[in-house]
Amino acid sequence: MEKEQAIMLSKWLEKWDGAKYEIKKLQTVNGTMQKFHQWTNGKPVIAGYEVFRPESDTVYYFLFIDWHRNDNYYLVIYSHNRSTTLAEIRRVEEIDGVLQIIWSYNPLKRDGKNNQRKAFFKQMFGSTTIQIKLPYSGTEVGVFFDQLFQLCQNRIKADSIVDVFDLER
């Protein structure tokens, strides 16, 4: 995503004042994160946020970061304990005149069961590619959060499905 798009998104998040989500801006030092995660520390960031949804007691971290230090910004969503990323979103496309972020489920586990995970994700959620409309006002941020939280929950469910069911039969 272009830097300007990441800046615009971060500004919309900061303007959010709805009750469904609580947002805390994370501290940055000279435009970088420090002591957050080994994959992010020292990389250029526009902003980072802790986003909490009280109704489900769920927390994710949203970072607008130059993930590969090449002026291509990502919205990276970390799990509640910062142990792993749940989504690394960089693609923004105009679809039917509306800017949308595009994310594809592509598990990279090393257990030989990624095809089963992808099949489950596609069967349960219709596609392995997700499109989410960028918010253009403060009132649209809640729907944006709803969709990102759903994406993360679906990702977690698909990643762990091989632990729930024996899909080798």
N, C-alpha and C positions, 0 to 999 in steps of 0.2 A: 504494500500500500504506500502511496506517496506520503511524504512527511506532512503535507498540508491536510490530508485526510485524517491522519492520526491525531493531529492537533485539533481538528474540528471535533472528532469523536471524543477526545479527552475533555474538551470544553463542554460538550453536551452532558457527559457524565458528571462533571462538577456542578452543573446546574440542576441536577436531579434533586427533587425535594419530595418525592412520593414516600408513602409509608411502607410499601411492600419490600423495599431494599434500603439498607443502610450502607453508605459509602464513606470510607476513610481514605484520604489521599496519603500515599506512602512518601516518606522522606527520600529526597534525592540529594546527591552531593555533586555539584558541578555537572548536572545533567546526566548522572549515572546512578545506578543502584549500588549500594554497598551492603554486604552481609545479608543478601537476600537468598541467593542460590549460586552455586559455582558456574552455572551456565549464563547467568545474567550480570554478575558483579563486574563493574567497570565498563559495560557496554552503554552506548548512548541511549537514553530513554527520554521520551516526551513526558510521561507520567506513569505512575503506578497506583493501583487502588486495591483496597480490601473491600470486597462486595459481599455483604451478608444478607441472606434472606431469612428473616426470623420465622416465617411460617413453616419452613422445612429445616431450620437450624443448620443451614448450609453456607459455607464460606468458600469463595474462590478469590484468587488474586488476578487482576487484570493489569498487564503491563503493555504499554505502547513502546516498543523497543526496536532499535536497529540491530536485529538478531545476528546478522552476519557482517555487521559494520560495512555495509555497502550502499547506504542511503535507501534501503528498502525496508520500510517499517512493518512490523508485525503487531497484531494483537495476540499476545501470548497469555493463555489462561492456565494458571497453576492451581493444583489441588490445595485443599485447606491446610495441609501440613507442608506445602512447598516441596514435596518429595519428587514430583513429576509434573510435566505439562499435560494438560487435557486437550488443548487445542493450540495450534500455532497457525494463525490466520493472517495471510498476506495478500491474497487475491481480492481485488475489488473490481467488479464488472458492472457495466450499465446494462440492465435487462429491462426491456420495455420502458425505457426512459427513467429507470430508477436505479440508483447505485446500490449494489448489494455486495456483501462479503460472501465469498465462496470458500467452503471448507469441505475437504474429502476425508472420509474415514479410511485410514491406511495403517492398520496395526503392524507393528514391527517387533512383536515378541519373538523370542528365540526358541519356541517350543514346537514349531511345525504346525501350529493350529490357526494361523492367521486367515487362511481361506475360510475356515468355519466361522470365525469371528465376522469376517466381511459378509458372508452369506446371511448370518443372523442379523447383522445391522441392516442389510438391504431388505430382508424379509419383514423385519419389525418396523422399520422406519421409512420404507419405500424406495430409498436410494442410498448410496454411499456418499453422495454429494449433497451438501446442505447449502441453501441460499438464505441469507438473512438481510433484510432491508436495513440500510443505514438510517439511523434516526436523523430527522431534519428539524426537530424541535424538542424541547424538554419533555413534552407530553408523550413523545414516542420512545423515550429511553426505557420506560418500564417494559414495553413489549420487546424491545431489543434485549434487555436483561432476561426476560422470560425465555426467549428463544436461545440465548447463549447458555443459560442454566440447563435447559432441556437438552441441548447439544452435549453438554458435559455429562449429564446423567445418562444419556444414551450411550455415550462413549464408554463410561465406566461399566455399564451393564453389558455391552458387547464384549469388552475386554475380558470380563470375568465369566462369560457364559460357559466357557469350556471347563471352569471349575464347578459349575452348577450341574451341567448335563454331560453325560458321556456322548460326545458327538461323533465318535469313531465308528459306531455301528452301522 
